[in-house]
Amino acid sequence: MRIKCLFLALIGFYTTKIVAQSPDQIYESAIHTVLFAPMGSPLAAPITDINGSNVLQLSFDDLNANYEDYYYSIELMDSVWKPVELSDFEYVKGFNQNKITTYSVSSIATQKYFHYQLSFPNNYCAPKLSGNYILKVFKNNNKDQVVFTKRFYVVENIAGVLAMAQAPFDGSISRSHQKIKVSVDTRNIPSFQNDRITIKVIQNNRFNDAKTVTTPNFIRGYVLEFNDELELIFPGGNEARWLDLQSLQLRSDRVAELNNKDHLTTVLVKPDISRNNLLYASYRDLNGGYLIMNTESLQNENQNDYALVVFTYLTKDHTAYLDKKLYLAGALTNNVLDKNAEMQFDASIGAYQKKILIKQGYYSYNYILRDRLQPTSIDDFLETEGSYTETENEYTILVYYHAPGTRNDQIIGFASVNTSQN
């Protein structure tokens, strides 16, 4: 009995550690199209406020196509996504184990599925404290049966935050990168201490590549200015590539082949190549996000179908990168650069490929190339996409504060800035 308890404790510790390191994870292959964003703004970051006035909408599909009792809970994390040592009662209003009751069954789609939805915060569960949170969805009221986790942020707007994007001063990257300048007004924070503040800047919802700054460059009264020429630098990249899958009956301009003969539709996307030698061209994109929609007057939630989509990337010499990994990046791979996003080289065709099962909609994506031994986000797009300071990107700025005598990291303010507005 003692050995069994120790084993269970180790399992629990390991699971917590994995979740803390990777807040956005899907643990069951039948779960697809997990979306968590402000209601009415599906491309925005999952940010709500402490008063719950900005409601988030969670939705997902279960391709097992059998009804499941899905429950959810939330967990407060610190600014680096480690669990905070507080009990549920200290950061949750209501109950921290609730059932997801809204669902529908796919009707005309070839791929059968159950579609589940949840609005959060709600009358049953809401956060008491600001900060980083993980929402966990699990089966049968059993927290050991987690099927996926999603991050979200709770903000208490007690600090004024202003941000702007500009070209870096360094001439070697001034035409290829973007710098974010942030000002934080702290006058409404009691007994404020400068050494307890942290700024995180996120480009296009690529949360794992957030830039972090803890020391202001200038202090002018109550206002802290973060204007560093080294830390808040991002590759501009290029406008995202696109794939129109709003119809699985007609080929759009990016589709090479559409096969509806088998039980599941297969879509072969036209091969992609490097864009690093092309001139920058401005056009509207989704910055790596996607929208579930169709052109056939269907209900997006439970009538849109699924397709197995094959992405192909051709290198310049049709050989594999020896010391680098190529990733298909964007919300379609959960904005996480892991094995599920990694492209695989097929020597028989001299190209990288990736197969993904995705729902009808309009998708945007990029290719990211990273060194195997020394991965860095500063060079993400140079080889595959080209990188331009003119590129339209969306940045989210979160301001954290760890008040003296507390165990949690508050988010005292946030801002968003689009480079097209500068």
MARTOR-706357 format. One record per residue (C-alpha): residue in one letter; x, y, z. Coordinates in Angstrom, 2 decimals, padded with zeros to 5 digits. Layout:
N
+--------+---------+---------+---------+
! lumtor !      c1 !      c2 !      c3 !
+--------+---------+---------+---------+
!      A !       X !       Y !       Z !
...
+--------+---------+---------+---------+
END
This chain:
422
+--------+---------+---------+---------+
! lumtor !      c1 !      c2 !      c3 !
+--------+---------+---------+---------+
!      M !  000.00 !  000.00 !  000.00 !
!      R !  002.82 !  002.39 !  000.89 !
!      I !  004.56 !  001.64 ! -002.43 !
!      K !  001.33 !  002.26 ! -004.35 !
!      C !  000.82 !  005.64 ! -002.66 !
!      L !  004.39 !  006.65 ! -003.45 !
!      F !  003.90 !  005.65 ! -007.09 !
!      L !  000.71 !  007.71 ! -007.35 !
!      A !  002.41 !  010.69 ! -005.74 !
!      L !  005.24 !  010.50 ! -008.26 !
!      I !  002.76 !  010.29 ! -011.13 !
!      G !  000.97 !  013.38 ! -009.81 !
!      F !  004.23 !  015.30 ! -009.44 !
!      Y !  005.35 !  014.36 ! -012.96 !
!      T !  002.03 !  015.39 ! -014.50 !
!      T !  002.10 !  018.75 ! -012.69 !
!      K !  005.65 !  019.35 ! -013.86 !
!      I !  004.78 !  018.65 ! -017.50 !
!      V !  001.74 !  020.94 ! -017.40 !
!      A !  003.71 !  023.71 ! -015.70 !
!      Q !  006.34 !  023.63 ! -018.46 !
!      S !  003.89 !  023.41 ! -021.37 !
!      P !  000.58 !  025.09 ! -020.55 !
!      D ! -000.99 !  024.38 ! -023.97 !
!      Q ! -001.09 !  020.65 ! -024.51 !
!      I ! -003.47 !  018.06 ! -025.99 !
!      Y ! -003.07 !  014.63 ! -024.43 !
!      E ! -005.67 !  012.65 ! -026.42 !
!      S ! -005.46 !  012.25 ! -030.19 !
!      A ! -009.25 !  012.42 ! -030.59 !
!      I ! -009.36 !  016.03 ! -029.35 !
!      H ! -009.17 !  018.63 ! -032.11 !
!      T ! -009.80 !  022.32 ! -032.82 !
!      V ! -009.30 !  023.54 ! -029.26 !
!      L ! -010.05 !  027.26 ! -029.20 !
!      F ! -009.91 !  029.54 ! -026.15 !
!      A ! -010.29 !  033.26 ! -026.79 !
!      P ! -012.42 !  036.27 ! -025.85 !
!      M ! -016.00 !  035.84 ! -027.02 !
!      G ! -016.41 !  037.46 ! -030.41 !
!      S ! -012.62 !  037.82 ! -030.92 !
!      P ! -011.36 !  034.33 ! -031.89 !
!      L ! -007.89 !  035.55 ! -032.89 !
!      A ! -007.18 !  037.46 ! -029.66 !
!      A ! -005.09 !  036.26 ! -026.73 !
!      P ! -007.06 !  034.50 ! -023.93 !
!      I ! -007.15 !  037.44 ! -021.52 !
!      T ! -009.96 !  038.25 ! -019.09 !
!      D ! -010.13 !  040.75 ! -016.24 !
!      I ! -010.57 !  040.20 ! -012.54 !
!      N ! -014.20 !  041.37 ! -012.76 !
!      G ! -015.02 !  038.80 ! -015.43 !
!      S ! -016.42 !  041.39 ! -017.81 !
!      N ! -014.37 !  039.98 ! -020.72 !
!      V ! -015.79 !  036.47 ! -021.15 !
!      L ! -013.66 !  033.75 ! -022.75 !
!      Q ! -015.12 !  031.07 ! -025.02 !
!      L ! -013.70 !  027.53 ! -024.95 !
!      S ! -014.62 !  025.06 ! -027.67 !
!      F ! -013.28 !  021.72 ! -028.85 !
!      D ! -014.24 !  018.64 ! -030.86 !
!      D ! -014.05 !  015.00 ! -029.74 !
!      L ! -013.63 !  012.80 ! -032.81 !
!      N ! -014.42 !  009.65 ! -030.85 !
!      A ! -018.00 !  010.81 ! -031.48 !
!      N ! -019.29 !  009.44 ! -028.21 !
!      Y ! -020.66 !  011.55 ! -025.40 !
!      E ! -018.17 !  012.05 ! -022.57 !
!      D ! -018.59 !  013.64 ! -019.16 !
!      Y ! -016.05 !  016.43 ! -019.45 !
!      Y ! -015.16 !  018.58 ! -016.44 !
!      Y ! -012.84 !  021.51 ! -016.00 !
!      S ! -010.77 !  023.14 ! -013.29 !
!      I ! -008.34 !  026.06 ! -013.16 !
!      E ! -004.92 !  026.35 ! -011.55 !
!      L ! -003.07 !  029.54 ! -010.64 !
!      M !  000.53 !  029.70 ! -011.89 !
!      D !  003.37 !  032.16 ! -011.37 !
!      S !  004.90 !  034.27 ! -014.15 !
!      V !  007.07 !  031.36 ! -015.36 !
!      W !  004.21 !  028.83 ! -015.29 !
!      K !  005.00 !  027.03 ! -012.08 !
!      P !  002.12 !  026.23 ! -009.68 !
!      V !  001.53 !  028.79 ! -006.93 !
!      E !  001.43 !  027.39 ! -003.41 !
!      L ! -002.14 !  028.45 ! -002.64 !
!      S ! -005.26 !  026.37 ! -002.09 !
!      D ! -008.12 !  026.50 ! -004.58 !
!      F ! -010.22 !  028.44 ! -002.07 !
!      E ! -007.70 !  031.28 ! -002.12 !
!      Y ! -007.93 !  031.96 ! -005.85 !
!      V ! -011.27 !  030.47 ! -007.01 !
!      K ! -014.74 !  031.93 ! -006.53 !
!      G ! -017.27 !  029.08 ! -006.57 !
!      F ! -016.25 !  025.52 ! -007.34 !
!      N ! -013.08 !  024.30 ! -008.97 !
!      Q ! -014.47 !  021.13 ! -010.52 !
!      N ! -017.36 !  021.77 ! -012.87 !
!      K ! -019.04 !  019.91 ! -015.71 !
!      I ! -019.13 !  021.14 ! -019.30 !
!      T ! -022.82 !  020.93 ! -020.15 !
!      T ! -023.07 !  022.57 ! -023.56 !
!      Y ! -022.45 !  020.27 ! -026.51 !
!      S ! -023.80 !  019.34 ! -029.94 !
!      V ! -023.43 !  016.38 ! -032.28 !
!      S ! -022.04 !  016.72 ! -035.79 !
!      S ! -024.85 !  016.30 ! -038.28 !
!      I ! -023.82 !  016.19 ! -041.95 !
!      A ! -020.03 !  015.99 ! -041.62 !
!      T ! -018.36 !  012.81 ! -042.88 !
!      Q ! -016.05 !  012.89 ! -039.86 !
!      K ! -018.35 !  012.41 ! -036.88 !
!      Y ! -017.62 !  014.31 ! -033.68 !
!      F ! -019.09 !  015.87 ! -030.54 !
!      H ! -018.59 !  019.62 ! -030.21 !
!      Y ! -018.28 !  021.04 ! -026.67 !
!      Q ! -018.44 !  024.68 ! -025.52 !
!      L ! -017.85 !  026.59 ! -022.29 !
!      S ! -018.07 !  030.26 ! -021.34 !
!      F ! -015.60 !  031.36 ! -018.67 !
!      P ! -015.64 !  032.96 ! -016.11 !
!      N ! -019.17 !  031.94 ! -015.12 !
!      N ! -021.44 !  031.74 ! -012.07 !
!      Y ! -019.93 !  028.43 ! -011.00 !
!      C ! -016.23 !  029.23 ! -011.33 !
!      A ! -014.28 !  032.48 ! -011.54 !
!      P ! -010.77 !  033.59 ! -010.51 !
!      K ! -010.29 !  035.70 ! -007.39 !
!      L ! -006.72 !  036.73 ! -008.15 !
!      S ! -005.01 !  038.05 ! -011.26 !
!      G ! -002.17 !  036.14 ! -012.86 !
!      N ! -001.35 !  033.24 ! -015.16 !
!      Y ! -003.82 !  030.36 ! -015.13 !
!      I ! -004.16 !  026.94 ! -016.71 !
!      L ! -007.57 !  025.55 ! -017.56 !
!      K ! -007.60 !  021.74 ! -017.40 !
!      V ! -010.28 !  019.63 ! -019.09 !
!      F ! -010.63 !  016.06 ! -017.86 !
!      K ! -012.95 !  013.08 ! -018.11 !
!      N ! -015.43 !  011.54 ! -015.70 !
!      N ! -014.81 !  014.02 ! -012.89 !
!      N ! -011.35 !  012.49 ! -012.52 !
!      K ! -008.48 !  014.97 ! -012.54 !
!      D ! -006.05 !  012.18 ! -013.45 !
!      Q ! -007.76 !  011.87 ! -016.86 !
!      V ! -006.68 !  015.22 ! -018.31 !
!      V ! -007.37 !  015.44 ! -022.05 !
!      F ! -005.99 !  018.93 ! -022.68 !
!      T ! -004.82 !  022.11 ! -020.98 !
!      K ! -005.00 !  025.74 ! -022.13 !
!      R ! -003.41 !  028.84 ! -020.68 !
!      F ! -005.25 !  032.08 ! -019.98 !
!      Y ! -004.51 !  035.36 ! -018.24 !
!      V ! -006.45 !  037.32 ! -015.63 !
!      V ! -005.69 !  041.04 ! -015.39 !
!      E ! -006.46 !  043.67 ! -012.76 !
!      N ! -006.03 !  047.00 ! -014.51 !
!      I ! -004.29 !  049.04 ! -011.84 !
!      A ! -001.27 !  050.07 ! -013.94 !
!      G ! -001.42 !  052.17 ! -017.07 !
!      V !  000.42 !  050.46 ! -019.92 !
!      L !  001.43 !  052.10 ! -023.19 !
!      A !  003.35 !  050.31 ! -025.91 !
!      M !  004.61 !  051.02 ! -029.40 !
!      A !  006.55 !  049.15 ! -032.08 !
!      Q !  009.49 !  050.65 ! -033.90 !
!      A !  012.52 !  049.66 ! -035.93 !
!      P !  015.60 !  048.76 ! -033.85 !
!      F !  018.39 !  051.34 ! -033.64 !
!      D !  020.97 !  048.68 ! -034.62 !
!      G !  021.52 !  049.15 ! -038.34 !
!      S !  022.29 !  045.46 ! -038.91 !
!      I !  018.72 !  044.46 ! -037.99 !
!      S !  016.80 !  047.70 ! -038.50 !
!      R !  015.27 !  046.44 ! -041.77 !
!      S !  014.46 !  042.92 ! -040.57 !
!      H !  013.37 !  043.16 ! -036.93 !
!      Q !  010.97 !  045.04 ! -034.68 !
!      K !  011.44 !  046.53 ! -031.23 !
!      I !  008.73 !  047.02 ! -028.62 !
!      K !  008.88 !  050.00 ! -026.28 !
!      V !  006.76 !  049.85 ! -023.09 !
!      S !  005.83 !  052.47 ! -020.50 !
!      V !  004.16 !  051.52 ! -017.20 !
!      D !  002.46 !  054.02 ! -014.88 !
!      T !  002.61 !  052.63 ! -011.33 !
!      R !  001.06 !  055.51 ! -009.34 !
!      N ! -001.98 !  053.44 ! -008.27 !
!      I !  000.07 !  050.55 ! -006.84 !
!      P !  000.49 !  050.78 ! -003.04 !
!      S !  004.08 !  050.66 ! -001.75 !
!      F !  005.38 !  049.88 ! -005.23 !
!      Q !  008.90 !  048.42 ! -005.52 !
!      N !  010.72 !  048.61 ! -008.87 !
!      D !  012.58 !  045.33 ! -008.43 !
!      R !  009.35 !  043.31 ! -008.28 !
!      I !  008.03 !  044.07 ! -011.74 !
!      T !  008.32 !  041.89 ! -014.87 !
!      I !  007.33 !  042.69 ! -018.45 !
!      K !  006.48 !  039.95 ! -020.94 !
!      V !  005.95 !  040.66 ! -024.64 !
!      I !  004.35 !  038.07 ! -026.95 !
!      Q !  004.34 !  038.18 ! -030.75 !
!      N !  001.29 !  036.74 ! -032.56 !
!      N !  000.25 !  034.50 ! -029.64 !
!      R !  003.53 !  032.55 ! -029.72 !
!      F !  003.45 !  032.39 ! -025.94 !
!      N !  006.45 !  030.10 ! -025.46 !
!      D !  008.70 !  032.64 ! -027.17 !
!      A !  007.71 !  035.60 ! -025.00 !
!      K !  010.47 !  038.12 ! -024.29 !
!      T !  010.97 !  038.98 ! -020.62 !
!      V !  012.39 !  042.17 ! -019.09 !
!      T !  012.70 !  042.91 ! -015.37 !
!      T !  014.67 !  046.17 ! -015.23 !
!      P !  013.40 !  049.49 ! -016.61 !
!      N !  015.79 !  051.60 ! -018.68 !
!      F !  014.38 !  054.87 ! -017.36 !
!      I !  012.30 !  055.92 ! -014.35 !
!      R !  010.42 !  059.20 ! -014.57 !
!      G !  008.44 !  059.68 ! -011.38 !
!      Y !  005.76 !  056.99 ! -011.36 !
!      V !  006.46 !  055.94 ! -014.95 !
!      L !  008.84 !  053.09 ! -015.80 !
!      E !  010.14 !  052.91 ! -019.36 !
!      F !  011.36 !  049.68 ! -020.94 !
!      N !  013.23 !  050.62 ! -024.09 !
!      D !  016.03 !  048.08 ! -024.35 !
!      E !  017.82 !  047.61 ! -027.68 !
!      L !  018.67 !  043.97 ! -026.93 !
!      E !  015.87 !  042.28 ! -024.99 !
!      L !  012.62 !  043.37 ! -026.67 !
!      I !  013.72 !  042.63 ! -030.24 !
!      F !  011.64 !  040.32 ! -032.46 !
!      P !  012.13 !  039.09 ! -036.03 !
!      G !  009.60 !  040.89 ! -038.22 !
!      G !  009.08 !  037.78 ! -040.28 !
!      N !  006.71 !  037.95 ! -043.21 !
!      E !  002.96 !  038.11 ! -043.67 !
!      A !  001.59 !  034.64 ! -042.96 !
!      R !  000.96 !  032.11 ! -045.69 !
!      W ! -002.68 !  031.11 ! -046.10 !
!      L ! -004.84 !  028.10 ! -046.83 !
!      D ! -008.53 !  028.43 ! -047.68 !
!      L ! -010.42 !  025.29 ! -046.60 !
!      Q ! -013.82 !  026.87 ! -046.36 !
!      S ! -015.03 !  024.36 ! -048.96 !
!      L ! -013.97 !  020.73 ! -049.27 !
!      Q ! -015.73 !  020.41 ! -052.61 !
!      L ! -013.88 !  023.05 ! -054.63 !
!      R ! -010.13 !  023.61 ! -054.85 !
!      S ! -008.98 !  027.02 ! -053.62 !
!      D ! -005.87 !  028.71 ! -055.02 !
!      R ! -003.48 !  027.05 ! -052.54 !
!      V ! -004.83 !  023.51 ! -053.00 !
!      A ! -003.05 !  021.21 ! -055.48 !
!      E ! -005.25 !  018.16 ! -055.01 !
!      L ! -008.57 !  017.40 ! -053.29 !
!      N ! -009.53 !  013.76 ! -052.81 !
!      N ! -013.05 !  013.03 ! -051.58 !
!      K ! -013.14 !  009.40 ! -052.64 !
!      D ! -012.37 !  007.82 ! -049.29 !
!      H ! -014.18 !  008.18 ! -045.98 !
!      L ! -011.92 !  011.14 ! -045.10 !
!      T ! -011.11 !  014.03 ! -047.45 !
!      T ! -007.40 !  014.43 ! -048.23 !
!      V ! -006.04 !  017.84 ! -049.22 !
!      L ! -002.62 !  018.22 ! -050.82 !
!      V ! -001.40 !  021.81 ! -050.40 !
!      K !  000.74 !  023.28 ! -053.16 !
!      P !  004.43 !  023.03 ! -052.18 !
!      D !  005.85 !  025.99 ! -050.26 !
!      I !  009.34 !  027.37 ! -050.85 !
!      S !  011.57 !  029.92 ! -049.14 !
!      R !  010.48 !  033.55 ! -049.46 !
!      N !  013.70 !  035.09 ! -048.15 !
!      N !  014.76 !  036.41 ! -051.55 !
!      L !  011.44 !  038.05 ! -052.40 !
!      L !  010.52 !  041.69 ! -051.94 !
!      Y !  008.17 !  042.39 ! -049.05 !
!      A !  004.50 !  042.54 ! -050.06 !
!      S !  001.82 !  043.83 ! -047.71 !
!      Y ! -001.51 !  042.03 ! -047.42 !
!      R ! -004.00 !  041.25 ! -044.67 !
!      D ! -003.40 !  038.00 ! -042.81 !
!      L ! -004.40 !  036.23 ! -039.60 !
!      N ! -000.92 !  036.32 ! -038.00 !
!      G ! -000.76 !  032.55 ! -037.66 !
!      G ! -004.33 !  032.14 ! -036.43 !
!      Y ! -007.31 !  030.47 ! -038.04 !
!      L ! -011.07 !  030.93 ! -038.30 !
!      I ! -013.56 !  028.06 ! -038.39 !
!      M ! -015.89 !  029.01 ! -041.23 !
!      N ! -017.30 !  027.80 ! -044.54 !
!      T ! -018.79 !  029.03 ! -047.81 !
!      E ! -021.64 !  026.52 ! -047.82 !
!      S ! -024.11 !  028.05 ! -045.33 !
!      L ! -023.34 !  025.41 ! -042.74 !
!      Q ! -023.23 !  025.71 ! -038.96 !
!      N ! -019.53 !  026.08 ! -038.25 !
!      E ! -019.60 !  024.31 ! -034.89 !
!      N ! -021.15 !  020.96 ! -035.81 !
!      Q ! -021.52 !  020.80 ! -039.60 !
!      N ! -018.04 !  021.77 ! -040.78 !
!      D ! -016.11 !  018.67 ! -041.83 !
!      Y ! -012.51 !  017.59 ! -041.27 !
!      A ! -009.77 !  016.90 ! -043.80 !
!      L ! -006.31 !  015.33 ! -043.68 !
!      V ! -004.10 !  018.14 ! -044.98 !
!      V ! -000.60 !  017.51 ! -046.34 !
!      F !  001.82 !  020.48 ! -046.16 !
!      T !  005.02 !  020.33 ! -048.24 !
!      Y !  008.11 !  022.53 ! -047.97 !
!      L !  010.86 !  022.41 ! -050.60 !
!      T !  014.36 !  023.41 ! -049.56 !
!      K !  016.55 !  025.20 ! -052.09 !
!      D !  018.70 !  022.14 ! -052.83 !
!      H !  016.02 !  019.51 ! -052.01 !
!      T !  018.07 !  018.17 ! -049.09 !
!      A !  017.40 !  018.05 ! -045.36 !
!      Y !  018.76 !  020.59 ! -042.88 !
!      L !  021.45 !  018.72 ! -040.94 !
!      D !  021.68 !  020.90 ! -037.85 !
!      K !  018.23 !  022.51 ! -037.79 !
!      K !  014.59 !  021.57 ! -037.29 !
!      L !  011.80 !  022.84 ! -039.51 !
!      Y !  008.41 !  023.57 ! -037.92 !
!      L !  004.96 !  024.30 ! -039.26 !
!      A !  004.07 !  027.21 ! -036.97 !
!      G !  000.77 !  028.77 ! -036.00 !
!      A ! -002.44 !  028.03 ! -034.18 !
!      L ! -003.00 !  024.99 ! -036.40 !
!      T ! -000.12 !  023.32 ! -034.50 !
!      N ! -001.21 !  024.84 ! -031.16 !
!      N !  001.45 !  027.59 ! -031.32 !
!      V !  003.89 !  025.11 ! -029.79 !
!      L !  007.13 !  024.10 ! -031.51 !
!      D !  007.14 !  020.42 ! -030.53 !
!      K !  007.10 !  017.07 ! -032.30 !
!      N !  003.51 !  017.69 ! -033.42 !
!      A !  004.69 !  020.77 ! -035.34 !
!      E !  008.00 !  019.40 ! -036.62 !
!      M !  008.20 !  018.75 ! -040.38 !
!      Q !  009.73 !  015.44 ! -041.48 !
!      F !  012.05 !  015.15 ! -044.46 !
!      D !  011.04 !  012.59 ! -047.10 !
!      A !  014.12 !  011.67 ! -049.11 !
!      S !  012.02 !  009.99 ! -051.82 !
!      I !  010.51 !  013.34 ! -052.84 !
!      G !  013.31 !  015.61 ! -051.59 !
!      A !  010.99 !  017.69 ! -049.42 !
!      Y !  009.67 !  018.19 ! -045.91 !
!      Q !  006.08 !  017.17 ! -045.22 !
!      K !  003.56 !  017.33 ! -042.41 !
!      K !  000.09 !  015.78 ! -042.26 !
!      I ! -002.51 !  017.39 ! -040.01 !
!      L ! -006.19 !  016.67 ! -039.48 !
!      I ! -007.95 !  020.05 ! -039.42 !
!      K ! -011.47 !  021.43 ! -039.62 !
!      Q ! -012.97 !  023.45 ! -042.46 !
!      G ! -011.91 !  027.06 ! -042.17 !
!      Y ! -009.40 !  029.70 ! -043.20 !
!      Y ! -005.86 !  029.08 ! -041.91 !
!      S ! -002.63 !  031.05 ! -041.73 !
!      Y !  000.82 !  029.70 ! -040.95 !
!      N !  004.58 !  030.18 ! -041.28 !
!      Y !  007.63 !  027.97 ! -041.36 !
!      I !  010.15 !  028.33 ! -038.55 !
!      L !  013.69 !  027.01 ! -038.72 !
!      R !  015.63 !  026.54 ! -035.48 !
!      D !  019.05 !  025.26 ! -034.59 !
!      R !  018.95 !  021.86 ! -032.87 !
!      L !  021.61 !  022.69 ! -030.28 !
!      Q !  021.20 !  026.45 ! -029.80 !
!      P !  017.57 !  027.31 ! -030.64 !
!      T !  016.79 !  031.03 ! -030.68 !
!      S !  013.73 !  032.94 ! -031.82 !
!      I !  015.72 !  035.87 ! -033.20 !
!      D !  016.44 !  034.04 ! -036.49 !
!      D !  013.13 !  032.16 ! -036.85 !
!      F !  012.13 !  033.40 ! -040.29 !
!      L !  015.35 !  034.48 ! -042.01 !
!      E !  015.78 !  031.35 ! -044.15 !
!      T !  012.18 !  030.24 ! -044.67 !
!      E !  010.08 !  033.42 ! -044.84 !
!      G !  012.41 !  036.39 ! -044.99 !
!      S !  012.18 !  038.99 ! -042.24 !
!      Y !  011.03 !  042.58 ! -042.67 !
!      T !  010.47 !  045.41 ! -040.24 !
!      E !  007.37 !  046.43 ! -042.26 !
!      T !  005.56 !  043.15 ! -041.50 !
!      E !  002.24 !  043.55 ! -039.69 !
!      N !  002.42 !  041.75 ! -036.34 !
!      E !  000.30 !  041.75 ! -033.20 !
!      Y !  002.05 !  042.11 ! -029.82 !
!      T !  000.59 !  041.44 ! -026.38 !
!      I !  002.29 !  043.10 ! -023.39 !
!      L !  001.67 !  041.73 ! -019.88 !
!      V !  002.91 !  043.49 ! -016.73 !
!      Y !  003.52 !  041.28 ! -013.66 !
!      Y !  004.08 !  042.42 ! -010.09 !
!      H !  004.99 !  040.30 ! -007.08 !
!      A !  003.88 !  042.38 ! -004.10 !
!      P !  005.85 !  042.03 ! -000.85 !
!      G !  004.48 !  039.34 !  001.43 !
!      T !  002.50 !  037.53 ! -001.29 !
!      R !  003.00 !  034.21 ! -003.07 !
!      N !  001.41 !  035.00 ! -006.42 !
!      D !  002.42 !  037.14 ! -009.39 !
!      Q ! -000.29 !  039.66 ! -010.17 !
!      I ! -000.90 !  040.89 ! -013.72 !
!      I ! -001.43 !  044.57 ! -013.01 !
!      G ! -001.97 !  045.69 ! -016.59 !
!      F ! -001.69 !  044.76 ! -020.22 !
!      A ! -001.69 !  046.31 ! -023.66 !
!      S ! -001.71 !  045.20 ! -027.26 !
!      V ! -000.10 !  046.90 ! -030.22 !
!      N ! -000.30 !  046.21 ! -033.93 !
!      T !  002.67 !  047.31 ! -036.00 !
!      S !  000.39 !  048.65 ! -038.73 !
!      Q ! -000.80 !  051.32 ! -036.26 !
!      N !  002.64 !  052.90 ! -035.91 !
+--------+---------+---------+---------+
END
